[in-house]
Amino acid sequence: MELIQAFFTKVGDLTWGWALVPMLIIFGLLFTIVGRFAQVRYFKRMFSVLRSDEVGEGGISARQALLVSIGGRVGGGNIAGVAVAISLGGPGAVFWMWTVALVGMMTSIVECSLAQLYKRKDHEGNFRGGPATYILHGLGKDYKWLAVIYAVSLLLSFSIGFVAFQGNTVAGSALESFGIERWVSGIALVIAGGFIVFGGIKRIAKAADIVIPIMALIYLAMAVVIIVLNITELPSLIGMIVKNAFGIESVVGGGIGAAIEQGMKRGLFSNEAGLGSAPNVAATAYATHPVSQGISQSLSVFIDTILVCSATAFMILLSGVYQPGAEVDGIVLAQQALTSELGAWSQYILTIALLLFTLSSIMYNYYMGENAINFLVKKNIKMATFILRVVVIAILFVGAAAPNATTVFFFADPLMGVLALANLLALIMLFPRAKRLLDDFAGQLRAGVKVPLFDAQNYEKLDLDMAAWGKDAVEEAKALKDNS
């Protein structure tokens, strides 16, 4: 066991330790410049997805795909992780978190547009895709090994490791706030999680349509109340964030370096842009053009980091509970911020919000594994998927019921680094095709087309699934556009 742990520790050091964070930032800046700041040019257009209900044939709606992605990106890290980043990096970490989000929005456009471009119809008629698919069909069979590495890493990290962590977080929070025994929380999670995951992506999407808006509104509403109560202090707080970000006023050891490191790491861990997880969901959506889904998915990065992470930061910094450089439990610090401003009752609301955050993350994490299974297994897919669902539910219970169970899943973070590295290598090689999609989308808008349509016949040399993007799909898109 020690040798295995040492191996994965080394893997984590070689990915997250020195290579991955700079690559995510550099590639994101490259995509932003060459893509002519598409995340800024199309920012207003992103919000149109909230009114989108078109599902076409074989897909879920763009809004449902967005909400599933938000559910995966937004989790305990938006509360605990942000609190720790501020404690160790100072208020300036918030500024660099924002910066990473703006760059990550462009990376999300690129990876999710590619996921749409190379999506396939599965044996049940649903759309599937993601990095493993665009590696195989975009780069060719010579890179199948990279696609397999990605899919295996996705399965083990998200659907096995992170599911256990999520169950553990929920059970611990329920025990602390309500005195509910861990095994009771485990049973409740098994019932709720089992009902959702055994329904597949369409049931996950329907659940996300309800759960995600509720959880986001509850949490953001508490943040808005605290901001309004301290509105006169807001300008000076923003000034402090900017000054600390550039080392003009340092409140923690390490100065500007600590602020940059903590802010960038938290931003990247939280919004997952470039890590290759969200494209698995983006591929499931019905879209009239690949870039339209890429633009929609970039909104989830904005909501995750600019809205939810900032809400946590403002609550902590405005409440007066912040202690520079102190080692803290992030959830406890957030609870202290709420109770000091709103009263003891608010910690229970935070626990409920955290429960919803975690439930949405469990749905998302499970689907990552289902997508990986569909890529890796070519025969008896239904049986393989059923086994995965049973395993996920079992691990969810074990993670919730046993306080120290998560130590068994130490491999999750290192494997997340591996899949992120595989995805980034694919993105840089496939970026010319993403650029072609962006140019096509922009060209149609300049020509006066309000809803750009993708014609796969213009991309006949690419290994596309014509069942998803053939003439019938184009006609269907036109019909939906004409009826809208």
N, C-alpha and C positions, 0 to 999 in steps of 0.2 A: 504493500500500500504506500509506503514512504517513497518508493521509486516512482510510482505512478503520480503521486502528488508533486514530486520534484520535476517530473517531465512536464506536467501541465503548468507548473509555476514558470518553467523556462519558456514554454509556449506563450504564456501571458506576458512575460518580460520582452520577448521578441516581437510581439504585436503591439499591445497597449503601451509597453514600456518606452519604446523610442520611435517606432515606425508609423504607427497608425494615426495618431493625432495630427502630426505634421502633414501626412498625406491627405487626410480628410480636409484640412484647411487649404492646402495648396491646390488640390484638385477642385475644390469648391470655388476658389477664386478664379481658376482657369475657366471653369464652366461659366461662371458669372460674366467674365470679360468677353469670351468668345460668343456666349449666348446673348450678349448685349443687354445684360441686366433684366432678363425676362421676368424674374420674380418681382421686380419693381414695375415694369411696363404692364404686366397682367394682374397686378395686385387687386384692382377693383373687380376684375373678371373672376377671381377666385371665389368670391362670395355668391356668384350665381349658382354654384353647386348646391347651396342650401335649399334652393327651390326646385332642384332636379329630381324627378321621380321616374324618368324613362329607364326601363330595364331591358328593352329589346328582347331578344331570344337567347337564353342561356346565361344571362348576367344579372348582377344585382345593380341597383341604381348607383349613380356617382355619389349621391349623398350618403347612402348606406356604406359604401366603400370608404368614404371620408371618415364617417363616424367610427367604423371598425378600426381604422388606423389611429384615430385620436385615442380610442380606448386602449390601444397597445402602447402608444407613445406616452400617454398621461398615466402616471401611476405613483407609487409611493416615493419614487425618486424626485418627483416634482415638489414634494414636501420635505422629506428627510434629506435628500441629496442637496437641495438648494440651501437648506439651513446649514449643513456641514460646509458647503462651498463658501458661504458668507463668513462663517466662523473662522475658517482657515485662510481664506483669501482676502477677506475684508469686503466692504461694500462694492469695491471696484470690480469684483468678480461678476457682478450683475451686468455691468457694461459689456464685458467680454462674452458673457452668455448671450446677450442680444446680438453681438457681432457674429458669433458662430451661427445663430439662428438665421440671420439674413443670408449668409453664405450657404447654409444648409438648405434653405428654401430652393435655391437653384439646383443643388445636387439632387434634391428630391424630384424636381421637374424632369431632370435627365433620366434618373433610374426608373421612375414610374412611367415615363413615356416609352422607354425601351421595353418595360414589362408589358405594356399594352400592345406595342408593335408585334412582339413575338408570342402573344398569348395563344393558347390552344383550347379546343373544346375537348373535354374529357368524356369518359364512357357514359356519363349521366347527362351530357349536354351542357354542363357548366363550363364557364371560362376558367382556365388556370394558367399560371405563369409565374414569373419572378426571375431572380438572377440565375438560378440553375438552368432555366429554360432559355434565357437569352444568351447565356454562355454557350450552351450546346448548339442552338440554332443560329446564333449570331456569329460566333467564332468558329464553329465547325466541330466535327467529331474528334479532331486532334486535341481539343480542349475538354473532352468529356471527363477526364480525370479531375479537372478543376471544378466542373459542375457537380461531380459526385462528392468531392471534398466539401463544397459549399452545402449541399443538401444534407449530408450526414451531420455537419456542424450545426446546421439550423435545427435539425430534429433533436439532437442531444441537448443543445443549449436552451432553446426556447421551450419545447414541449416536455422536456424532462426536468432540467435544472431549474429554470425560471418558474415553472409551475409549482415546484416544491417551495421555492422562496416566497411566492405569492401567498400560498396557503399558510405558510408559517407567519407571515406578516399579519394577515387577517386574524388568525387565531390569537396571536400575541396581543393585538390591539383590543380585540373583544374581551380577552381575559383582564387586561389592565383597566379598561373603561367600565365594563358591565359585569365583570366577575364570571363570565361564561367560560366553562371548562373547555379546554382545547379540543377534546374529542367531540364535544357537542358542535363546536364550530366546524369541525371536520366533516361531520355528518351533513350539516346544512350546506356546506360547499359541495359535497358529493351530489346531493339532490339537485341543487341549482345548476351546478356545472354540468352534471350528467344530462339533464334535460336539454341544455343548450348544445353541448358538443355532439350529442347523438343526432342532432337535427341537421348537422352540416353547415356550410357557409350561409345558406339562405336563412336558417333559423338564427345563426349568429348575427347576421345582418339585421334581422328584425329585432332581436334583443338589444343590439347596439343602438338602434333607432330610438329606443325608449330610455335605456340606462345612461348613455353618454350625455345627452342634453341635461338630464336631471342632475347627474353628478357634477358636471361643469358649472351649472347655474348655482347649485348649493354652495360650492366652494368659492366661486367668484363673487357671489353675493356677500359672503362674510368678509372677503377682502375689500370690497367696495365700501362696506359700512365702516371698516377701520380706517380706510383712506379718507372718507368723508369726515370722520370724527377728528382727523389730524390734518385736514386739508391745508391749513396754514403752514405746516411743516414740510409739505411736499416739494416745493421749489428748492429749499435748502437740502433736502434729501437727495434729489436728483443731482444737484451740484456736487454733493459729497461723493456720490457714485462715480461721476465723471472725473473728479480730482483724484480720487483714490485709484481709479483705473489707470491713470497715467503717472502715478507716483508722486503727485503734487502734495497729497496728504496721505500718508501711510499710517494705518492703524494696527497692522499686524507685521510680524517679522517676515522678511522676504519681499516686502514692498510690491512694486509693480509686477515682479516675476510671479509672486504668489497669486496675485489677482488674475493674471493672464492664465496661469496653469489651472487654477480651480474653476474659473469661469468657463474656459474652453472645454475642459473635461466634462463639467456638469452639463453644458449645452449639448455636447455630442452624445453623452450617455442618455440624456433625456429625450431629445428629438429623433435620435437614431438615423438622421439623414446621412446617407452614404453607407450605412451598415448593411443594407440589403434586405431588411425585414419588411418594410412597408410595401415594396414592389410586389410581394406575394399577394397582398390584398388588392393593390391597384389593378392587377391583371384580371381580377374577378369581375370588375365593373363593366357595364355597358358604356361605350363611349363612341361618339361620332368621329373622333380623331384622337390618336394617342396622346398628343400634347394637351388636349383638354383635360384628360385625367391626370396628367403630370401637374398641370396648374392647380387642379382641385386638391391633389395630395399635398402640394406645398403649403396649402392653408393649414393643414394639420400641424406642420412644423411651427407656423406662426402661433397657432392657438396653444400648442404645448409649451413653447418657450417664452414667447413675448407676452402671452396672457397669463397662463397658469403658473409658470415659474416666477414671473414677475409679481404675481399676486402673493405668493409665498414670501418673496423677498421684501416686498413693501410691508406686509403684516409684521414681519420680524423686526425690520429696521424702524418702523414707526412706533412700535409698541414699547420700546425701551428695554426689552429683555436681552438684546444682543450684547454679548461679551466678546470683544476681539480676541482671537487666538485660543479661546477656550475649547476643549474637547467636549463635544456635546452629542447627545442622542437627538438626531434631527427631528423626529416626531415629537419628542418631549419639548424641544424649543418651540416648535410650531404651536403646540398645545398651550405653552406658557404665554405666547404672544396673544392667542385668542382669549384665554381666560383673563388676562390682565386688561384687555380692552372691552370684552363683551360679557364676561362673567363665566362662572364654572360650567353653565349649561352648554357653552359652545364647544367644549372638548368632546361632548357626546355627538354633536353634529359633525365634528371633524372625523370621529371614528366611523360614523355612517358614510361620510364622503369617501373615506379611505376604503371601506368595504366595497363601495361601488367602483372605485378606481381599480381595486384588485380583481373584482369579478370581471370587469371589462378586459383587464390584462390577461386573465386566465383564458377567456374566449379567444383572444388574439394569439396568445402563445400556443394554444392547442392547434389553431388553424395553420400556424407555421409548420408544425409537424405533419399535419394532414397533407399539406402541399408537398412537403419533402417526400413523404411516402408515395404519393402519386407519381413523383418523378423517378424514384428509385425502384419501385416495384412495378413490373409490367404484367404480371399474371396474379390472379387472385387478389386484386386490389381491394375488393370489398372486405375480404377476410383480414387483410393487413390493416385496413383502416379501422375495422372493428377492434382488433387487438390493440391498436394504438389508443383508441378511446378508453378501453378498459384500463390500460396501463396509466394513462394520464389521470383518470379518476382515482386510481389506487395511490399514485404518487401525491396527488392533491391531499388525500386524507392523511397519509403518512407525514407529509410536510406540515400539516396543521396540528396533528395530534402529538407529535414528538418535538419538543423544543429544540433539540440539537440535531434534528434530522438533516438540516440543510448542509451540515458539514460534509455529508456524503457526496453532495453535488458540487464540489469545488471546481469541477471541470467546466462549468457553464461559462464563466467570464472569459477564460482563455479561448474556448471554442468560438465564442462570439467575436473575439478578435480575429480568428482564422477566417470565419465567414465574411467579416467586413473586409479583410485584406483581399480575399478572392473576388468580392464584388467590386472593389475599387480597381483592381487590375482589369476586370472586364469593362468597367465604365470608361476607362481611359482609352481602351482599344476600340470600343464601339461608339465613342463620342461623335465621330464624323457622321454616323447614321442618325444620332440624336439631333445633331446640328441640321441635317437635311430635313428632319421632321419639323424642327423649330422654324426653319426658313419657309417651309411649305405652309405652315399654320399662319405665320406673319404675312406671307404673300396673299393668302386668301382674305385676310382681314383688310389689307390695303386695297384689295380689289372690291371691297364693299360687302363681302360675304359675312353675315352676322354669326353664323354657326358653321365654321370650317368642317369639311367632310374629308375623310381619308379614302383615297382610291388606291387599293393595293395593286392594281394593274400597273401603276407607275413604279412599283417596287418589285417587279416580277423576278428579278435576279436574287432576291432575298428569300430565305427559307421561312416563308410565312404560312400560317394556317388559313387557307382560303375559306374554310367553314366559318372562321371568325371575321375575316376581312375581304371575302370575295364579293362578286357583283351583287349577290343577294343581300349581303350586309350593307352595302352602299345604298341600295334601294330602300332597305328598311330604315336606314338613318335619314334618308331624304323624306320618307313618309312621316316619320316622327317629327322631323323639323317642320314640315308643312302643316302638321296638326297642332303644333305648339303655339 
